[in-house]
Structure formats: C-alpha cells, structure tokens
Amino acid sequence: MNAAGIVVEYNPFHNGHLYHVNETRRQSNADVIIAVMSGSFLQRGEPALVDKWTRTKMALHNGVDIVVELPYAFSTQKAEIFASGAIQILHHLKCQSFCFGSETGRIEPFTISADRLNEKKQALDEWVHLFMKKGSSYPVSQTLAREKIFSDDPLPLDLSKPNNILGFHYLTANNALPNPMKPMTILRKGPGYHDQKASGHIASATAIRKLLFDHKEVDDFLPDSVRSFLMEQQDIGLLHSWDLYWPLLRYRLLSIHPNDLETIYEIEEGIGPRIMNAALKSGSFQSFMEQVKTKRYTWTRLQRMMTHVLTNTTKQEMQTALKNLSFVRLLGMNGNGRSYIRLIKNEITVPLISRTAAGTPFLELDIKASRVYASAPSAPAHYTERLLNHEFSAPPILF
C-alpha cells in the first residue's frame, strides 16, 4: 500500500484542509493518508481550540486514514524542530511521500533554495548570530542573513511566508533521512495563514477561531461533520484559548521563584523580571503579552515560553525529550488505516503506542500537557474526566 503523509494541527479542520487531503491523495495516488497532528498545545504556543480526540474525529470523517500525534516536545517548537519531528514520524510509518500547502505551489523553488542554503549554512549561521547579538529576533535575523548573503542572486523561494517556511524545513528534514520521501506541495487556497478576514468557502483557521469567539457564523467554511463536532464543544461552553488559561498562567508566574523560572524551557536570562512584573500588572493574557513583547522576542516565541511555564516544562526535560523521537502514538484510524498498520507493523523500528500509562518515560511531557489542557478553568468535571480517561484508558478512535 502506498502511503502519503501530511503534517497538521486542524485548529479547527476547515474546507482548506479538506482540499489539502483530497489533493494529496490525488497527486500521490496514495492508498493511505497519514496525518501527523499536534496534540494539546500547538506550534505557535497556543492551546488547541478543541481537544486532540475531537480533532482526530474531524480528520477521520474527512478523508484521513490514520492520525498520529506529534509529541509536545516537537509540536511547541520553532519551525525547524517542529518539522524535524513530524518528518521523522512519517518516515517511521513508511510513507513514500509527503505533501504540504505553500504560498508557492511548486516544489522546485523549495529544492533549489534548500540546496543553496545548505551550501552557505556556516556563513548564514554566523550572520544570524551577529544580528541576534544586535537585538533582532531569530526570524528577523534569519531574513537579514539571507538578504546579506543572497543580495546579488535572490533565492527563488519567498521565505517570508509562513507555509513556505514550514515547507522548507520539511524538505530540509527529509533530505537528512537515509531514504528520503518524495516531497510534494500544493498551492494554498484562499486567505493567508494569519489572515483574519474570511470570504467565499475557504477561510484561515485564525479567521475561523476569531469568528467563533465573536459568536459569528462559520458554517460556510467547514465540512458538515466538523460543524457538529464544534457545536458539541460550544454546547459545553469550552473552546480553548489563552484567555481560558490566563488565571492558571498568572498564578504560576506570581508564585514561582525567579531562579525556578529560569529553569523553564526557552526562558532566557534577563527576561524573568519583565515577565513576572507584567503578570502582576495585567488583568488579561492580551494585556500581559503586550507588556512583555519586545523587538527581540516575537509574540509567537513568547507564547511558546508561556506554554512551557504553564506545563512546567524545564530545559532539562525538553533536552531529554528531543534527543530521540523513539515512539509513534496512534490517535485514530479507519478500516483502510487499520489494514495499513497491520501490513507495516513488523517493519516499524520504534514502539507504536495505542494506549498510554502514567510513568511511561518517553510520554511524560505529553501526559503532563494533556493533564494541564484538561484542567482548564471553567471546564466541567465530566469533560475533564472524559479527556483524562481517554488519555489513559481508551484505545485509538476507530472510524
């Protein structure tokens, strides 16, 4: 069976994602579509709008055959690490190809740019380090370094676009594999990744979340099954956002010792007092972030810091988790997916996990993140209990 992989967050699943699934199957001629999906917390340092089990159902109802989890240690990272973890998992699952959406829509600019950047890697790293020392953020430093080195002969790929950036890192991670998969890309349709406006039948996940929180209509942008899943979440009054977790985060920041704060992953020396002072003065997450943000620290990076504060993830814990991606965790599959898993299970060189257990060493961060996510203030007791029961006792969702 021919398997094609995709890397997703489905926050939430929308018509653009449905197009991606269908085009991946068409272009790859795949028998099986495997989605590596972020768990409770996402790449931009945000809690997922709805839990991973609900998002797994959304995927399985709309053409995905197998959903596996991208572990917390990779899902809450900058693009390079996020992409590396996802590509490793697809490779473990014997995918022949992978497909991503991009603002370019052609694979050639990615392959050419990857080769040229690899040739200049040492010089690029040196320039990035220099620009960061001058106070620029990491993304800005990367842009300035590329402009410096390729000023006379620009790269064919626009690396200012978010999907192009992720796609480039997927390609880089794939090139590092002993037997690389075939990379494919499709042109992203509709509004941009961060665009908060919606029109037609395709809107960005950002725009859809904004409409949901503003209690506005989103039906035109979602497959029918996704609407019903979101209605279930709305009925219990629990769409997750940083506003929901702000009381927990603020408590953590006001009660933690400054020395302990500096042990948290991504917290750099010197920023602690600024963070703690902002927490003392702020009545909302938005206000807090506006006070903390600087030229050096992007909004996204700060959100990732706060995710690690919320989950109490230390530098040492993260470094241990990142050393080796030594498992694949199944979240759900359909009949076609089950046939594929039976076919390849003896070829997979890492544990394929269908149930978790407290105390499993390589799942500690994911279990902790799931517990924090399920304990959102205002979450009904039965909701928290259901999520935790599913985490520890329920098998993968079968569709």
N, C-alpha and C positions, 0 to 999 in steps of 0.2 A: 504493500500500500504506500502511496506517495503522500507524504505529509508536508504541509506548508505552515510556517509559524508566523504569528503576529504578536506584537507587544502592545498591551492596552491598559487603560485604567477604568474606562467605562463609568465616567463620573458626571452624568449617567450615560448609558448606551443611547445613541440617537441615530437619526437617519444617515448621517455621515459615516458612522461606524458600520451600519448595515451595508452601505456601498463598499466600504473597505473590505469587509468579509466576502462579499459576493465577487468583487474584482480580484481578490487574492485567489479565490477558488478558480476563477476563470483563467487568469494569467498563468497560474502554476499548474493548472489541470490536476489539482490535488484531490485525493480521495478523502483526506482528513485535514481539517483546520484546527491548529492548536494555538490557543491564546495563553500567553504568559501575562497574568493580571496582578497589578499591585494589590496588596491586602488592605489593612485598615487605614494606613496613612500613605500619602502619595508623594510623587517626586517634587512637587512644589511646596512640600512641607505643610500639607493640609490634611485634615481628617476626610475620609471619603464620605460623600453625600449620603450614601446608604451602605449597609454592611456588604462584605465580600460575598456572602451567600446569596443575597438578593441580586447582586451584580452578576454572579455566576449564572443564575437562572435567566437573567436578561440575555446573556450571551448564548446560552444553550437554546433558547427559544428563537434565536435569530441567526442560526446557521453555523455557530461554532460547535465543534465536535468534542473538544477536550479543553478544560480550563484548569490551569495550574497556577500556583501562587508565586509571585516574585517576592522573596523574603524581605522583611523590614530592612535588613542591613543594606539592601540594594535599592529598594523602592523609594527610600527617602534620601537619595543622594543626587549629586550633580550628574550631568548627562553622561560623562564617561563611565562612572561606576554603575549607574542605572542600566546603561546599555550593555555593559560587560556581563552583568548578572543575567539579564534577560536572554542574551545570545547564548550564554553557556547552557542555560536550561533548555532552550530549543535544540541545541546540539546534543545534549544528553538524551533528548527524546527522539533522536534520529530524523529530524526534519531535513528534507532535501533542499528546502528553500525557505526564505522569509520575505515578507513584504511589508513595507511601511508607507504611510502617507507623507507627502512632502509638498513644499511650495514649488518645487521644480518639475516633478513628474517624470523625469528621465534619470536613468541610473548612471549614464556616462559622466555627467558632471561630478557625481559622488566618487566614482572610481578614479578619475583623473585627479581630483582635488586630494583624495586620500594619499595617492602616490606622491604628489608634490609636497604635501605637508609632512609626510614621513621622511622625505629626503632632507627637509630643513628642520627636523624636530629639535635638535640641540640648540640651534640659533633661536628658534621660536621660544623654547623654554627659558632661555636667557633673557629675551626681551620681555616675556610675561613677568618674570621675577622682577625685572627692573621697573616696569610700570606699576606693579603691585607695591613695591617699596615707596613709590611716589604717591600712593594713596588711592589708586584706581581699584575697582572691584575686579575679581577674577575674570568675569565675562568681558568687561571693558578692556582689560589688559590683553586678553586673547585677541580681541578685534584690533587693537592698536598694534600688536606684534605682527599680525598678518598683514596689515596695511604697510608696515615698515618694510617687511621682507619682500612682499609681492607688489610693491608700488608700480613697478615698470611692466609687470605681466600678471594682472589680477587672476585670481582663481576663477574657474568657471562656475563655482557653486557659491550662492549667496548664503553665507553663514551668519547672517543677522536674523534669519528666520527660524523660529523655534523648532518646527518639524524638520527642516533641513539640518539643524544642529544635531538633533537626536538621530536622524538617519545617517549622518556622517559618522557618529560614534558607533552605531550598529555595524556599519561597514568596517570600521577600524577594529572592533572587537571580533568580527567574523574573520577578518584577514589574519588574526593572530591564532586561529584554530588550526590544528593539524590537518583537518579535512573541511575546509570552509563550505558553508552552504551557498546556494545561489541567491544573491540579493536581487530584490525587485522593488520598485516603487510605483505608486500611483499618485496622480495629481490630487492634492487636497481640494475638495469641492466646497464652495460656499465661503462664509466669513472666516477670517483668520483665527488662529488658536486662542488669542486673547480678546478677540472682538466681542464686545458686549451687546452688539446690535444683532437682531435676528430678522430674516426675511425669507420668503419662499418656504421651502420644506426642509432646509438644512440650516442649522444654527450651531455655533460652537457650544461645547459643554459649559464654558464660562457664562455665555449668554443664557443658556437654559437654567443654570443654577440661579442666576440673578432674577430671572422671571419667576422661578419657584418661590424664592424668598420674598419677592414682592407680591406674591399671591396672584400672579397673572397666568394666562393660558399658555400651555406649552405643547398641546396635543399635536399640532401640525408638524412638530419637529421630531416626534418619537414614533417608533413602531407601536402597534396596538398593545402588544404584550407588556412593553415597558411602561406604558401609561398605567396599567392595572397594578404593576409592582410598586410604582411610585405612589399611587393612591393609597395602597396599604400602609406605606410609611407615613404619608400625610395624615392618615386616619388616627395613628397613634401619636401624631404631633412630633415626629422625630426625624427631621432632615438635619444631618450633622454638618456643623461648620465650626470655625474657631470661636464664634460668639458663644456657642454652646459650652465649649471647654474653657472659656476665659476664667471663670471662678476657680477651677482647678489649677490652671496655669498660674494665676495670680497668687494663690495660696502657696504653690511650690516656690515661686520667686521671692515671696515675702518671708518664708520660713527657712529657706536654705542658707547655709553658711557660705560666705563668698569663696572660701577655699574649696568647698564641695562643688560649687557652681562651675569652677574652672576644671573639674574632672569630667564634666559633661561633654560629649562629642560635639565638635565644631565650635564650642565656646573658646574664644581666644583670649589670651591675657590682655587685660585692659578694658574689655567691653563689659565685664561683670557689673561694676558700679553703675554704668549707664543703664543697663537692663533693669537692675533692681530699683534704681531711682524712678525709672519710668513706670514700673509696676506699682510703686507706691502712689504715684500721682494719677494714674489712668483708671477710668471707670469702664473702659471697653477695650476690646482687643484692637480695634481700629486706631483708637487714640494712642494706645501703647506702642503700636508699630510705627506710627507717625513720629513719635518722640525718639524712638530708637534708631530709625533708618538714617544712614549716612551715605556719603559717596562710596565708601569702601564696602559697606555691607548692603547688598541688594535686599529687596523685600523678600524674595524667594529664599535667599540664604538665611535670613533672619527667621523666617517661618520654619525652616528645617531645624535651626537651632532650638526653637521653642518646642518643636515636636520632640526632640531628644530630651529637653528639660521635662516635658510633660510625662514622658515614659521613663525618665531617669536612666537614660542610656549613656553609659560612661565611654570615654575614649578607649579604655582597655577592652570593654565588652565589644565595641564595634570593630576594633582591630582584630580581635579573635574571630569574630563572625565573618569578616571579609577575607580572611586568609584562604578559605576554601569553601566553595559552594558545593557541599557534599550531599545534597538530597534534592528531590523533587517532590513537592506536595500537591496531590490531586485535590481539586475543589469540586469538580463535576465533569460529567461526560454523558454523551448519548450512546445509543447502541453501536453506531459506527465507531465512536471513540473507544468503546469497550473492546471491540474487535481488534482495533489497532494496538491497544495496550497489551492484549493477550499475545499478539504477534511479536512485539518487541521486548516484552518484559525480561526475557533472559539475556538480552543484549545490553540493557541499561546497566551502567557501571556504578551507579550511585543508588542509595535506597529510594524507592518510590513509596511515599508515605500516603496512606489513605485515612489514618486516624492518628491523633496526637495524644501525648501523655505528658503530664507535668513531670519535669525533671529530665526530659529529653534534651541533652546538652546543646545540639545544634538548632533547637527550636526555641530556646529560652527567650530570645528577643521577640520572636513572633508571638509567643504565648503572652508575654508581658504587654505587648502592643494591643493584642486582642482584648485583654482584660481591661486596659485603660479605655479603649474605644467603647467597650460595652458598658462602662461605668459613667457614661456621660451624665452630668447633672440633668435632672428632669426626666431621665429615661425611666419608663415604668418598670417595676420589678420583674414582671413577666417577660419583658423584652430583654433585659439584661440576662435573666436566667436562660432564655432561649438561645441567645448568642453564645453564652459560655458552654451550655450543653452541646451545642453544635460543634464548638471548638474542640471539645474533648471526647465526645462520645459518638457523634453522628458520622456515618460514612460519607463519602463524596456524594453530591447530588446526582441522581440518575434521571435522565430525561428520555 
